[in-house]
Amino acid sequence: MKQRTLTREVSVTGQGLHTGEPVQLTLKPAAAGAGLVFKRTDLPGQPEIKPRVSQVTDLVRNTTIQEGHTKINLVEHVLSALSGCGVDNAIIEMDSSEPPILDGSAKPLVDAILSAEPVEQDAERDYYELDEAVSVTRGDSSIIALPYDGLKITCTSADDRGIHTQHLTLDMDPDVYMTQIAASRTFTIYEDIEELLKMGKIKGGSLDCAIVIKGDKIISKDPLRFKDEFVRHKILDIIGDITLLGKPLKAHIIATRPGHAINAELTKAISAQMEGHKKKKKKRPTIVQPSDTELDIPRILDTLPHRYPFLMVDRVVEFIGDDALMAVKNVTINEPYFNGHFPGNPVMPGVLQLEAMAQAAGIIMLRKSGKEDKAGKGGSTAFFMSADKVKFRRPVRPGDQIIINAKIVKTRGTKMAQAECTCSVDGKVVSGAELMFAIVPNGGDE
């Protein structure tokens, strides 16, 4: 299944449930793989937060996340609406610390999302599928997540007196979410209102945005939208809170008397399993093979140990026989070294051009060896040893595309090599060198 974003931006306005402050929330399209990102336009620098369960700071009648000094209250309804509608990538701009509560449900947000026309993107959606059951318990509340091919939620909602016990099981997809879950409103027990006000909560609360339960009576501005509206809203909150995993989940979640605190515990437990699963799945590097004719950036990252800001090859365009290649390094103004080299006259340091040539030559040698070490300890690394006949002919500036040509001219077995390399911009050589390097087996897994 493909990832999805929005075709156009859309805005809604209202006030925060807990802060009572006016707020405009704008949903904007985002690139594939960007995820859901909150952006505080009211703060200096307009800081962004990618919502994750590790950022949770407050779980009293909402889920609050914070990174540094940037805080977002009550993230669950927005995340639930986007996730429930199958939107993977979007920018959530807010000019306050809390999204508008609107009518207390996710339906106005869903209506806005639909008006922005969700659209498929090229990238595939990356689900997390449980390896094994995960369960958490808090007092008389419990949640268990079981392996399941899809998202299924079984939920039992009940108050302390057991008067309004409700139970529901649903297999979730966007249609089910939009028709069966989104319109369910938040609710509270009448006796809890005074204490919440003392805590500085629900400053924007009213019967316009919440249902109040008082004994066996239900106080609301409008009639219940579902006879079991309370359990449906609990499911809405679960969907929002598990979105803090950072990727869609395949599981059967069985919840008894859930709330934000236990939802967060479940999400943390699943996140821990997910991280453990990543480590188990980590394989020794798939280094370049003799059969490869070109390399994109993921394969280069598999082959070379270098990472930002020191990876100097963006693409191998062509392998020329067994001993040569042509590669590309795109030079942008975002390169970190341009801040100091030189202010007002940015020039790429010659030593980094030399490093780009060395990395390209190392890829050739790894391809020639055509194997990982027999012990399976994680492949090999090309170590730059020396340089001779180094010449820098022209400055390289932001916006240039460097074409790197490298050729192995001498080898000693599979462990040592000498290469002749040049860097060119617009068909003109800007630098060149003869390089010596060694291929050394890696010592083990990371």
C-alpha positions in Angstrom: 0.0 0.0 0.0 1.3 3.4 -0.9 2.0 6.3 1.5 -0.5 9.2 1.3 -0.3 13.0 1.8 -2.7 15.9 1.1 -3.2 17.5 -2.3 -3.6 21.0 -0.8 -3.4 22.8 2.5 -6.5 23.4 4.6 -7.1 25.3 7.9 -9.5 25.1 10.8 -9.9 27.5 13.7 -11.2 27.2 17.3 -9.9 27.2 20.8 -7.9 24.8 22.9 -9.8 22.6 25.3 -7.2 22.9 28.1 -5.6 26.3 27.3 -8.8 28.0 26.2 -6.6 30.0 23.7 -7.7 30.7 20.1 -5.8 28.7 17.5 -5.6 28.2 13.8 -4.5 24.8 12.6 -3.3 24.3 9.1 -2.6 20.9 7.5 -0.1 21.0 4.6 1.2 18.4 2.2 4.6 16.7 3.0 7.0 14.6 1.0 6.9 10.8 1.2 8.7 9.6 4.3 8.4 12.9 6.1 5.8 11.6 8.5 3.5 13.7 10.5 5.2 16.9 11.8 3.9 19.6 14.2 5.1 23.1 13.5 4.6 26.0 16.0 4.3 29.1 13.9 3.9 31.3 16.9 7.3 30.6 18.3 10.7 32.0 17.2 12.2 29.9 14.4 8.9 28.1 14.0 10.2 24.9 15.6 9.0 21.5 14.4 8.3 18.3 16.4 7.9 14.8 14.9 5.6 13.3 17.5 7.0 10.2 19.3 6.0 8.5 22.5 9.5 9.4 24.0 8.4 13.0 24.0 5.3 12.6 26.1 5.2 14.8 29.2 1.6 15.0 30.3 -1.1 12.4 30.2 -3.9 14.0 32.3 -7.0 14.1 30.1 -4.8 14.5 27.0 -1.5 13.5 25.5 1.1 16.3 25.5 4.5 16.1 23.8 7.5 18.3 24.3 10.9 18.7 22.7 13.1 21.3 24.3 10.9 24.4 25.0 8.4 23.4 22.3 5.2 21.9 23.6 2.1 20.6 21.9 -1.0 19.7 24.1 -3.7 17.3 23.1 -2.1 15.8 20.1 -4.3 12.7 20.0 -7.3 14.0 18.0 -5.2 15.4 15.2 -3.0 12.4 15.0 -6.0 10.1 15.2 -7.8 11.9 12.3 -4.8 11.8 10.0 -3.9 8.2 10.8 -7.5 7.1 10.7 -7.9 8.7 7.2 -4.7 7.0 6.1 -2.6 10.1 5.8 1.1 9.3 6.4 2.8 12.6 5.6 1.6 16.1 6.6 2.8 19.3 8.2 0.5 20.3 11.1 1.0 24.1 11.6 -0.4 25.7 14.7 -0.2 29.3 16.1 -0.7 28.1 19.6 0.3 25.2 21.9 -2.9 23.2 21.4 -5.1 22.2 18.4 -8.7 23.4 18.5 -11.0 21.1 20.3 -13.8 21.9 17.8 -16.9 19.8 18.7 -14.8 17.4 20.9 -14.6 14.8 18.1 -12.3 14.2 15.1 -15.0 14.7 12.5 -14.3 18.4 11.7 -10.7 17.4 11.2 -11.7 14.5 9.0 -13.9 16.8 7.0 -10.9 19.2 6.5 -8.7 16.3 5.5 -11.1 15.1 2.9 -11.5 18.6 1.5 -7.7 18.6 1.1 -8.0 15.5 -1.0 -5.6 12.8 0.3 -3.4 11.5 -2.5 -1.1 8.5 -3.0 2.6 9.0 -3.2 5.3 6.9 -4.9 6.7 5.3 -1.7 5.3 2.2 -0.1 3.8 2.5 3.4 6.1 1.0 6.1 4.0 -0.9 8.7 5.3 -2.3 12.0 4.0 -5.8 12.6 4.2 -7.2 16.1 6.6 -10.2 16.6 4.8 -11.2 19.8 2.1 -10.1 22.2 2.7 -6.9 24.2 0.6 -6.1 27.3 0.5 -3.4 30.0 -1.6 -3.0 33.2 -2.4 0.1 35.3 -4.7 -0.6 38.2 -8.0 -1.8 36.8 -7.0 -0.8 33.2 -5.2 -3.1 30.8 -4.2 -3.3 27.1 -2.8 -6.1 25.2 -1.6 -6.0 21.5 -1.5 -9.2 19.6 0.0 -10.0 16.2 -2.6 -9.4 13.5 -2.6 -8.7 9.7 -4.3 -5.3 10.0 -5.5 -3.0 12.8 -8.3 -4.4 14.9 -9.4 -2.8 18.2 -11.5 -4.4 20.8 -12.3 -2.0 23.6 -14.3 -2.0 26.8 -15.1 1.4 28.4 -16.5 1.7 31.9 -16.7 4.3 34.7 -16.0 3.5 38.3 -19.6 2.7 39.1 -20.0 0.5 36.0 -23.1 2.4 34.9 -22.0 3.2 31.4 -20.1 0.1 30.4 -19.7 -0.2 26.6 -17.9 -2.7 24.4 -17.0 -2.6 20.7 -14.8 -4.5 18.3 -13.8 -3.0 14.9 -11.4 -3.8 12.1 -10.0 -0.4 11.2 -9.6 1.2 7.8 -10.3 4.7 6.6 -13.9 4.1 5.8 -14.6 2.5 9.2 -12.8 5.3 11.0 -14.6 8.0 9.2 -18.1 6.5 9.6 -17.8 4.7 12.9 -15.2 6.5 15.0 -14.4 10.1 13.9 -17.7 11.7 15.1 -17.5 10.3 18.7 -17.0 13.1 21.2 -14.8 13.4 24.3 -16.5 13.0 27.6 -15.9 13.5 31.3 -17.5 12.7 34.7 -19.3 15.7 36.3 -17.5 15.1 39.6 -14.1 15.4 38.0 -14.7 18.9 36.5 -13.8 20.9 39.6 -10.5 19.1 40.2 -9.5 19.5 36.5 -10.2 23.2 36.7 -7.9 23.4 39.8 -5.2 21.7 37.8 -5.4 24.4 35.1 -7.2 22.1 32.7 -10.3 22.4 30.5 -10.2 26.2 30.4 -11.9 26.0 27.0 -14.3 23.2 28.0 -18.1 23.5 27.5 -21.0 21.4 26.3 -20.1 22.5 22.8 -17.1 20.3 22.9 -17.7 17.5 25.4 -20.3 15.2 27.0 -20.7 15.2 30.7 -21.8 12.1 32.7 -23.6 12.9 36.0 -24.7 9.7 37.7 -26.9 7.8 35.3 -27.6 11.0 33.3 -25.9 12.2 30.2 -25.6 16.0 29.8 -24.8 17.1 26.2 -25.8 20.0 23.9 -26.8 17.5 21.2 -28.1 13.9 21.5 -25.6 11.1 21.5 -24.3 10.4 18.0 -24.0 6.7 18.8 -25.6 4.7 21.6 -22.0 3.6 22.5 -20.3 6.9 21.8 -18.0 6.7 24.8 -16.2 3.4 23.8 -15.9 4.8 20.2 -14.1 7.9 21.5 -11.8 5.6 23.6 -10.9 3.9 20.3 -10.4 7.3 18.7 -7.9 8.1 21.4 -6.1 4.8 21.1 -5.6 5.4 17.4 -4.2 8.8 18.1 -1.9 7.6 20.9 -0.4 4.7 19.0 0.4 7.0 16.1 3.3 8.2 18.4 5.1 5.0 17.3 6.0 6.9 14.1 4.7 4.3 11.7 1.4 2.5 11.2 0.8 -0.6 13.3 -0.6 -4.0 12.4 -2.0 -5.5 15.6 -5.1 -6.5 17.4 -5.4 -4.2 20.4 -7.6 -5.4 23.2 -8.2 -2.6 25.8 -10.2 -2.6 29.1 -10.8 0.9 30.6 -8.1 2.5 28.5 -6.9 6.1 29.0 -4.0 8.2 27.8 -1.6 7.0 30.4 -2.0 3.3 29.7 -2.2 4.0 25.9 1.3 5.7 26.2 2.6 2.7 28.1 1.5 0.3 25.4 3.0 2.5 22.7 6.3 2.6 24.6 6.3 -1.2 25.0 5.6 -1.6 21.3 8.3 1.0 20.5 10.8 -1.0 22.6 9.9 -4.2 20.7 10.2 -2.3 17.4 13.7 -1.1 18.3 14.7 -4.6 19.4 13.3 -5.9 16.1 15.5 -3.5 14.2 18.6 -4.7 15.9 17.7 -8.4 15.2 17.1 -7.6 11.6 20.3 -5.7 11.2 22.3 -7.7 8.7 25.9 -7.4 7.7 26.4 -4.8 5.0 25.4 -5.7 1.4 28.5 -4.3 -0.1 28.8 -3.5 -3.8 28.9 -6.6 -6.0 30.7 -7.3 -9.4 27.2 -7.6 -11.0 26.3 -4.0 -10.0 26.3 -1.5 -12.9 25.4 1.6 -10.8 24.7 2.5 -7.2 22.0 4.8 -5.7 22.4 6.4 -2.3 20.9 3.5 -0.2 23.5 1.1 -1.8 26.3 3.5 -1.3 25.3 3.7 2.4 25.4 -0.1 2.5 28.9 -0.1 1.0 30.6 2.8 2.7 30.8 3.5 6.4 30.7 7.3 5.9 27.7 9.2 7.1 26.6 12.9 7.3 28.4 15.2 7.0 31.3 13.1 5.5 29.7 11.0 2.8 31.0 12.6 -0.4 29.5 10.4 -3.1 25.8 10.8 -4.0 25.5 8.3 -6.9 27.6 6.0 -8.9 26.4 6.7 -12.4 28.4 3.9 -14.2 31.0 1.2 -13.6 33.4 1.2 -16.5 34.7 -2.4 -16.7 36.1 -3.8 -13.5 38.5 -1.0 -12.7 36.8 2.3 -13.2 33.7 4.3 -12.4 32.0 7.6 -12.8 30.2 9.1 -9.8 28.4 12.3 -8.8 28.8 14.6 -5.8 26.2 17.4 -5.7 27.4 20.5 -3.9 24.7 22.6 -2.2 24.8 25.7 -0.1 23.5 23.5 2.8 27.0 21.8 3.1 28.0 22.6 6.7 31.6 23.6 5.9 30.4 26.6 3.8 29.6 28.4 7.1 33.3 28.9 7.7 34.9 28.3 4.3 34.5 31.1 3.5 31.7 33.5 4.7 30.6 35.6 1.8 32.7 33.5 -0.7 31.8 29.8 -0.2 34.4 27.4 -1.7 34.5 23.6 -1.2 37.7 22.6 0.6 40.1 20.8 -1.6 40.7 18.1 1.1 37.0 17.2 0.7 37.3 16.8 -3.0 40.2 14.5 -2.3 38.0 12.6 0.1 35.3 12.2 -2.6 37.9 10.7 -4.9 39.1 8.3 -2.2 35.6 7.2 -1.5 34.9 6.6 -5.2 38.1 4.6 -5.6 37.3 2.6 -2.5 33.9 1.6 -4.0 35.7 0.2 -7.1 38.0 -1.9 -4.9 35.2 -3.3 -2.8 33.4 -4.2 -6.1 36.5 -5.9 -7.4 36.8 -8.0 -4.2 33.1 -9.0 -4.8 32.7 -10.6 -1.4 32.2 -10.0 2.3 34.7 -11.5 4.8 34.2 -15.2 5.2 33.6 -14.9 8.9 30.5 -12.9 8.2 31.7 -10.0 10.4 30.2 -7.2 8.4 32.1 -6.7 5.1 35.1 -4.5 4.6 36.1 -0.8 4.7 38.4 1.1 2.3 40.9 3.2 4.2 42.6 6.1 2.5 46.4 5.9 3.0 48.2 8.4 0.9 47.9 10.9 -2.0 50.4 11.9 -4.7 50.4 14.4 -7.5 47.5 16.3 -6.0 46.4 19.3 -8.0 43.5 21.8 -7.4 42.8 23.8 -10.6 39.5 25.6 -10.1 37.3 26.5 -7.1 34.1 24.4 -6.5 31.1 26.5 -5.3 27.6 25.8 -4.2 25.4 24.7 -7.1 28.2 22.8 -8.8 27.8 19.1 -9.6 31.2 17.3 -9.4 31.7 14.4 -11.7 34.2 12.0 -10.1 36.2 9.7 -12.4 38.3 7.0 -10.6 40.3 4.2 -12.0 42.3 1.5 -10.3 45.8 1.4 -11.9 47.6 -1.0 -9.6 46.6 -3.6 -7.0 48.3 -5.8 -4.5 46.0 -8.8 -4.1 42.6 -7.7 -2.8 44.0 -5.6 0.1 45.9 -2.7 -1.5 45.2 -0.5 -4.5 46.4 2.6 -6.3 43.9 4.8 -8.2 44.0 7.7 -10.5 41.1 10.1 -9.9 39.8 13.4 -11.2 36.9 15.8 -10.2 35.3 17.8 -13.0 32.6 20.5 -13.1 30.9 21.4 -16.4 33.5 19.3 -18.3 36.5 21.0 -16.8 38.9 19.3 -14.4 38.9 21.0 -11.0 41.1 18.6 -9.1 43.0 15.4 -9.4 45.3 13.0 -7.5 46.9 9.5 -7.4 45.6 7.7 -4.3 46.7 4.7 -2.3 44.3 2.9 0.0 43.8 -0.4 1.8 40.8 -2.8 2.2 40.4 -3.9 5.8 37.8 -6.4 7.0 35.4 -5.0 9.6 35.7 -6.4 13.1 32.1 -7.3 13.7 28.5 -6.1 13.8 27.6 -2.7 15.0 
